[in-house]
Amino acid sequence: MRDPVLHHRVRQLYVDTLGHITELARRWRANGCLPADADAEAVAVTFLSTMLSLIVMHRVVDDVPAATLQTGLALLGVATQAP
C-alpha cells in the first residue's frame, strides 16, 4: 500500500464497495428488514468489515460456520444495548 497508484486504486474499490453496500442497507431499511432508524452507513461498515474478515478467516484459520457468526454478532449486539 506504499505505492500511491495502487493505494488509490484499492482505496477507490473499497469506497465504491462501501457505497454499494450502504445503498443496499438503505433498501433493507426501506423494506423493513432493518429498523426504521437504522444507520445505513454503520450497517454497511460492519457488513464489509465482517465480509473481509471472513475471507481472511477462511484462508488463514478455518471456515466460520454461519451459526457461530450469527451467535457472535447477536451477543455483541446484546452487549451494546443499554440496560
Secondary structure, DSSP 8 states (H G I E B T S, - for coil): --SHHHHHHHHHHHHHHHHHHHHHHHHHHHTTSS-TT--HHHHHHHHHHHHHHHHHIIIII----HHHHHHHHHHHHHHHS--
